[in-house]
Amino acid sequence: MTTSMARSWTCDALLAAALPAAAAPMGFQGSTMAMGDFGANWREQYVNYALTPRDAVGVSATWMRSDDRQLTREVDELTYTRLVKRWNSKHAQANVWFLGGIGLLHRDGRNRAMATPGVQVDYETTRVYLGATGRLYRASGVNHDFASARAGFSFYAAEYEQTQPWLIVEARRMRGLSERTEVTPMLRFINKNYFVEAGVNNMRQARFNYMYIF
């Protein structure tokens, strides 16, 4: 490792520790991250391990259902996460991530190979968060491409050891399963290496998410 690379990764780690655990789909090198997203028509659970400051591998399980409850999909996959680019400033950070997975789609009693490549971009400070994700869910005869956008702010500044409340609003949609855009305002509580968030979407459905790094 070159001196410049080591310096860059050290700066990344220090800034990431100072910012809220809001955006990153992986933790610091050597850490394990667990995340869950649970709602009426979408449930996802994944765990990954950060091999390097920029690469993580893991597994995920996703359950999806159409708005009319007539179609359900289950996907089990191996995942890979890559930090493609990071920009640091004194009090902010912006990132571009590659998100990918290869696994099996369970549909109508049959298994099909599925690929799920995607991109996430995000920007965050200790008080503001913006992010967007686009991901393809493709198998033979299946197209459930997914897109989401998030924006939020913290109610007040907090130290690393303190719990910080946020308001996050997310809009998301998945092709072939929903004809509506789901919009969910959520309260998020962050403390060091975890967050939890909960809310109710515009279809009056409850939603709960969590993240924990260990």
KEKE-3310 file (N, C-alpha, C; in steps of 0.2 Angstrom, whole numbers, plus 5000, padded with zeros to 4 digits):
npx = (5004:5003:5009:5001:4989:4986:4985:4974:4964:4964:4959:4946:4941:4941:4933:4921:4918:4915:4903:4885:4879:4872:4872:4881:4882:4890:4902:4917:4934:4935:4924:4907:4892:4874:4858:4841:4825:4809:4792:4775:4774:4787:4802:4818:4833:4850:4867:4884:4902:4916:4929:4940:4943:4935:4928:4915:4908:4894:4878:4860:4843:4827:4810:4796:4781:4766:4756:4742:4743:4743:4755:4770:4788:4803:4820:4836:4853:4870:4881:4890:4898:4905:4914:4915:4919:4924:4921:4928:4925:4927:4916:4908:4903:4903:4897:4899:4892:4894:4882:4879:4872:4871:4860:4846:4829:4814:4800:4783:4785:4796:4814:4824:4839:4845:4851:4857:4862:4867:4867:4872:4871:4876:4875:4881:4880:4883:4871:4862:4855:4856:4851:4851:4845:4847:4842:4844:4833:4834:4829:4826:4813:4808:4807:4810:4814:4821:4819:4824:4823:4830:4829:4834:4835:4844:4837:4845:4862:4874:4885:4896:4894:4881:4863:4855:4842:4833:4823:4818:4813:4807:4805:4800:4800:4795:4796:4783:4778:4771:4760:4760:4769:4778:4778:4787:4788:4800:4805:4821:4834:4850:4865:4881:4886:4874:4858:4840:4824:4808:4791:4776:4769:4762:4752:4747:4754:4764:4782:4798:4815:4833:4850:4866:4882:4896)
npy = (4994:5011:5026:5037:5031:5025:5036:5042:5032:5032:5045:5044:5035:5042:5053:5046:5041:5052:5057:5054:5037:5035:5033:5023:5007:4998:4994:4999:4993:4976:4975:4969:4971:4972:4974:4978:4979:4982:4980:4980:4975:4973:4966:4965:4958:4959:4954:4959:4958:4968:4967:4976:4994:4998:4987:4974:4959:4948:4941:4940:4941:4943:4948:4951:4959:4961:4976:4972:4960:4949:4944:4937:4937:4930:4932:4925:4929:4931:4944:4959:4973:4989:5003:5016:5029:5043:5058:5070:5083:5096:5095:5086:5073:5064:5050:5037:5021:5004:4992:4975:4959:4941:4927:4917:4918:4914:4909:4905:4892:4888:4890:4903:4910:4925:4942:4957:4970:4987:5005:5017:5033:5046:5060:5067:5076:5081:5085:5084:5074:5066:5055:5042:5028:5015:5000:4985:4971:4957:4943:4928:4932:4941:4957:4968:4981:4993:5009:5022:5037:5047:5059:5069:5077:5081:5084:5091:5095:5082:5074:5060:5050:5052:5050:5053:5061:5060:5066:5057:5055:5044:5040:5027:5014:5000:4991:4982:4977:4986:5000:5012:5025:5023:5032:5037:5044:5044:5042:5043:5036:5038:5031:5030:5015:5011:5012:5015:5015:5021:5022:5027:5023:5031:5023:5019:5009:5001:5003:4997:4999:4994:4996:4989:4989:4978)
npz = (5000:4996:5003:5000:4997:5010:5018:5012:5015:5029:5031:5026:5035:5047:5044:5041:5054:5061:5054:5053:5054:5041:5027:5021:5013:5019:5032:5041:5037:5041:5048:5052:5044:5048:5041:5039:5032:5033:5028:5023:5010:5006:5011:5017:5021:5025:5027:5028:5025:5028:5018:5014:5015:5005:4999:5001:5005:5005:5010:5006:5009:5001:5001:4991:4987:4977:4975:4975:4981:4974:4967:4972:4976:4980:4984:4985:4988:4984:4988:4983:4987:4983:4985:4975:4972:4982:4990:5001:5012:5024:5033:5027:5016:5001:4991:4979:4975:4970:4970:4970:4966:4965:4962:4967:4961:4968:4961:4958:4962:4956:4953:4947:4940:4945:4943:4951:4949:4954:4958:4970:4976:4987:4999:5013:5029:5046:5048:5037:5025:5009:4996:4983:4974:4962:4955:4947:4945:4938:4929:4919:4909:4919:4926:4938:4941:4952:4961:4971:4982:4994:5007:5021:5038:5053:5069:5078:5082:5087:5099:5095:5105:5108:5106:5091:5084:5068:5054:5040:5023:5011:4994:4984:4971:4962:4947:4939:4951:4958:4955:4961:4968:4983:4997:5011:5027:5040:5057:5063:5073:5078:5085:5087:5081:5076:5069:5070:5062:5059:5052:5043:5028:5013:5009:5021:5028:5039:5043:5046:5049:5051:5056:5060:5065:5068)
capx = (5000:5007:5008:4995:4983:4985:4983:4967:4959:4964:4955:4940:4939:4940:4927:4915:4916:4912:4897:4881:4879:4866:4872:4885:4880:4895:4905:4924:4937:4935:4918:4901:4886:4868:4853:4835:4820:4803:4786:4769:4776:4795:4806:4824:4838:4857:4873:4890:4909:4921:4936:4944:4939:4930:4925:4912:4904:4889:4872:4854:4836:4822:4803:4792:4774:4763:4751:4736:4744:4743:4761:4776:4794:4808:4827:4842:4858:4877:4881:4896:4898:4911:4915:4918:4922:4922:4923:4928:4926:4928:4910:4903:4905:4899:4899:4896:4893:4891:4879:4877:4871:4869:4856:4840:4823:4809:4793:4778:4787:4802:4820:4828:4845:4844:4856:4854:4867:4864:4871:4869:4874:4873:4879:4879:4884:4881:4864:4858:4857:4852:4853:4847:4847:4844:4845:4840:4831:4832:4829:4823:4806:4806:4810:4807:4819:4819:4822:4822:4827:4829:4831:4832:4839:4844:4834:4850:4869:4875:4891:4897:4892:4874:4858:4853:4835:4832:4817:4820:4808:4809:4800:4803:4795:4797:4792:4780:4774:4767:4758:4761:4776:4778:4782:4787:4792:4802:4810:4827:4838:4857:4869:4887:4887:4868:4852:4833:4820:4801:4786:4770:4769:4756:4747:4745:4757:4770:4788:4803:4822:4838:4857:4870:4889:4899)
capy = (5000:5017:5031:5041:5027:5024:5043:5043:5028:5035:5051:5041:5031:5047:5057:5042:5040:5059:5058:5049:5031:5036:5031:5018:5000:4993:4997:5000:4987:4971:4975:4966:4975:4969:4979:4975:4984:4978:4983:4976:4972:4973:4964:4963:4957:4957:4955:4959:4959:4973:4965:4981:5000:4999:4981:4970:4953:4946:4937:4944:4938:4948:4946:4956:4957:4967:4980:4969:4954:4943:4941:4937:4935:4929:4932:4924:4930:4933:4951:4962:4981:4992:5011:5017:5036:5046:5065:5072:5090:5097:5093:5083:5067:5061:5043:5033:5014:4999:4986:4969:4952:4935:4922:4913:4920:4909:4911:4900:4885:4887:4894:4906:4914:4932:4947:4963:4976:4994:5011:5021:5039:5049:5065:5068:5080:5079:5088:5084:5068:5065:5049:5039:5021:5012:4993:4980:4964:4954:4935:4926:4934:4945:4964:4971:4986:4997:5015:5026:5043:5049:5066:5070:5081:5080:5089:5095:5092:5078:5071:5053:5046:5053:5048:5059:5060:5062:5064:5054:5054:5040:5038:5021:5011:4994:4989:4975:4975:4992:5005:5018:5027:5023:5038:5035:5048:5040:5045:5039:5037:5035:5031:5027:5010:5008:5016:5012:5020:5018:5026:5024:5026:5034:5018:5017:5003:5002:5001:4997:4998:4995:4995:4988:4987:4975)
capz = (5000:4995:5008:4998:4998:5017:5020:5010:5018:5035:5031:5025:5041:5052:5043:5042:5061:5063:5051:5055:5051:5037:5020:5018:5013:5022:5037:5040:5036:5046:5052:5049:5045:5047:5039:5038:5029:5034:5027:5021:5003:5005:5017:5015:5027:5023:5031:5024:5029:5024:5016:5013:5016:4999:4997:5006:5002:5010:5008:5007:5007:5000:4999:4988:4985:4973:4979:4975:4984:4969:4965:4977:4974:4985:4981:4990:4984:4987:4987:4983:4988:4981:4986:4968:4973:4988:4990:5008:5014:5031:5037:5023:5012:4996:4989:4974:4977:4966:4973:4965:4968:4960:4967:4964:4962:4969:4959:4956:4964:4952:4954:4941:4941:4945:4944:4954:4949:4955:4960:4975:4977:4993:5002:5020:5034:5052:5049:5031:5021:5002:4993:4978:4973:4956:4955:4942:4947:4932:4928:4913:4909:4925:4927:4944:4942:4958:4961:4977:4983:5001:5010:5028:5042:5060:5073:5082:5082:5093:5099:5093:5110:5110:5101:5087:5080:5061:5050:5034:5019:5006:4989:4980:4967:4959:4941:4939:4957:4960:4951:4965:4971:4990:5000:5019:5032:5045:5062:5063:5079:5077:5090:5086:5076:5074:5069:5069:5059:5059:5049:5040:5021:5010:5009:5028:5030:5044:5040:5051:5047:5056:5054:5065:5063:5074)
cpx = (5004:5005:5002:4989:4981:4982:4975:4962:4958:4959:4947:4937:4937:4934:4921:4913:4913:4905:4892:4881:4873:4866:4875:4882:4885:4899:4913:4927:4937:4929:4912:4896:4880:4863:4847:4830:4814:4796:4781:4771:4783:4798:4813:4829:4845:4862:4879:4896:4913:4928:4941:4940:4934:4927:4921:4908:4899:4883:4866:4848:4831:4816:4800:4785:4771:4758:4744:4737:4743:4749:4766:4782:4799:4815:4832:4848:4865:4878:4888:4895:4904:4910:4918:4922:4919:4925:4923:4929:4926:4922:4905:4907:4900:4902:4896:4898:4891:4888:4877:4876:4869:4866:4851:4834:4818:4802:4789:4781:4794:4808:4823:4834:4843:4850:4853:4859:4864:4869:4868:4874:4871:4878:4876:4883:4881:4873:4859:4860:4853:4855:4848:4850:4844:4847:4840:4839:4829:4834:4826:4815:4803:4810:4806:4812:4817:4823:4820:4826:4825:4832:4829:4837:4838:4840:4839:4857:4870:4882:4891:4893:4884:4870:4856:4847:4836:4825:4820:4813:4810:4804:4804:4797:4799:4793:4789:4776:4770:4766:4758:4768:4775:4782:4781:4791:4793:4806:4815:4831:4845:4861:4875:4887:4880:4863:4846:4829:4813:4796:4780:4770:4762:4750:4745:4748:4763:4776:4793:4810:4827:4845:4861:4877:4893:4905)
cpy = (5006:5022:5035:5037:5026:5030:5044:5038:5030:5041:5049:5039:5037:5051:5052:5041:5047:5060:5053:5043:5031:5033:5025:5011:4995:4997:4998:4993:4982:4971:4971:4970:4971:4975:4975:4981:4980:4982:4978:4972:4972:4971:4961:4963:4955:4958:4954:4960:4963:4970:4970:4988:5001:4993:4977:4965:4951:4942:4941:4940:4943:4945:4952:4954:4963:4970:4976:4962:4948:4940:4942:4934:4935:4928:4930:4925:4931:4940:4954:4970:4984:5000:5013:5024:5039:5053:5067:5080:5090:5094:5089:5077:5065:5055:5041:5025:5010:4994:4981:4963:4947:4930:4919:4917:4914:4912:4905:4893:4883:4892:4896:4910:4921:4936:4953:4968:4983:4999:5015:5027:5043:5055:5066:5073:5078:5081:5086:5077:5068:5059:5046:5033:5019:5005:4989:4974:4961:4946:4934:4928:4938:4952:4967:4977:4991:5003:5018:5032:5045:5056:5066:5075:5079:5086:5094:5091:5088:5075:5063:5049:5047:5051:5054:5057:5063:5062:5063:5053:5050:5039:5033:5018:5005:4992:4982:4973:4980:4997:5012:5019:5027:5028:5037:5040:5044:5044:5040:5041:5034:5036:5027:5022:5007:5013:5012:5017:5017:5024:5023:5027:5029:5029:5015:5011:5005:5000:5002:4995:4998:4994:4994:4986:4984:4972)
cpz = (5000:5001:5007:4999:5006:5020:5018:5014:5026:5036:5030:5031:5046:5051:5043:5049:5064:5060:5054:5051:5046:5030:5018:5019:5015:5027:5036:5039:5042:5050:5048:5050:5044:5046:5038:5036:5029:5033:5025:5015:5001:5011:5015:5021:5023:5028:5026:5028:5025:5023:5016:5015:5011:4997:5002:5002:5007:5007:5010:5005:5006:4998:4997:4986:4981:4977:4980:4978:4980:4967:4971:4974:4980:4981:4986:4985:4988:4984:4987:4983:4987:4982:4979:4969:4979:4988:4998:5008:5021:5035:5033:5019:5007:4993:4983:4975:4971:4971:4968:4969:4963:4965:4963:4966:4962:4967:4956:4957:4959:4954:4948:4944:4941:4946:4946:4954:4950:4957:4965:4976:4983:4995:5009:5024:5040:5053:5043:5028:5014:4999:4988:4976:4967:4956:4950:4946:4941:4932:4922:4914:4915:4925:4932:4946:4948:4958:4968:4978:4991:5003:5017:5031:5049:5063:5077:5081:5088:5093:5097:5098:5111:5104:5097:5083:5073:5059:5043:5030:5013:5001:4985:4976:4964:4953:4942:4945:4960:4955:4954:4967:4979:4993:5008:5023:5038:5050:5062:5069:5078:5083:5089:5080:5074:5073:5068:5066:5058:5056:5046:5033:5019:5008:5016:5030:5034:5041:5046:5048:5052:5053:5060:5063:5069:5071)
residu = (MET:THR:THR:SER:MET:ALA:ARG:SER:TRP:THR:CYS:ASP:ALA:LEU:LEU:ALA:ALA:ALA:LEU:PRO:ALA:ALA:ALA:ALA:PRO:MET:GLY:PHE:GLN:GLY:SER:THR:MET:ALA:MET:GLY:ASP:PHE:GLY:ALA:ASN:TRP:ARG:GLU:GLN:TYR:VAL:ASN:TYR:ALA:LEU:THR:PRO:ARG:ASP:ALA:VAL:GLY:VAL:SER:ALA:THR:TRP:MET:ARG:SER:ASP:ASP:ARG:GLN:LEU:THR:ARG:GLU:VAL:ASP:GLU:LEU:THR:TYR:THR:ARG:LEU:VAL:LYS:ARG:TRP:ASN:SER:LYS:HIS:ALA:GLN:ALA:ASN:VAL:TRP:PHE:LEU:GLY:GLY:ILE:GLY:LEU:LEU:HIS:ARG:ASP:GLY:ARG:ASN:ARG:ALA:MET:ALA:THR:PRO:GLY:VAL:GLN:VAL:ASP:TYR:GLU:THR:THR:ARG:VAL:TYR:LEU:GLY:ALA:THR:GLY:ARG:LEU:TYR:ARG:ALA:SER:GLY:VAL:ASN:HIS:ASP:PHE:ALA:SER:ALA:ARG:ALA:GLY:PHE:SER:PHE:TYR:ALA:ALA:GLU:TYR:GLU:GLN:THR:GLN:PRO:TRP:LEU:ILE:VAL:GLU:ALA:ARG:ARG:MET:ARG:GLY:LEU:SER:GLU:ARG:THR:GLU:VAL:THR:PRO:MET:LEU:ARG:PHE:ILE:ASN:LYS:ASN:TYR:PHE:VAL:GLU:ALA:GLY:VAL:ASN:ASN:MET:ARG:GLN:ALA:ARG:PHE:ASN:TYR:MET:TYR:ILE:PHE)
# end
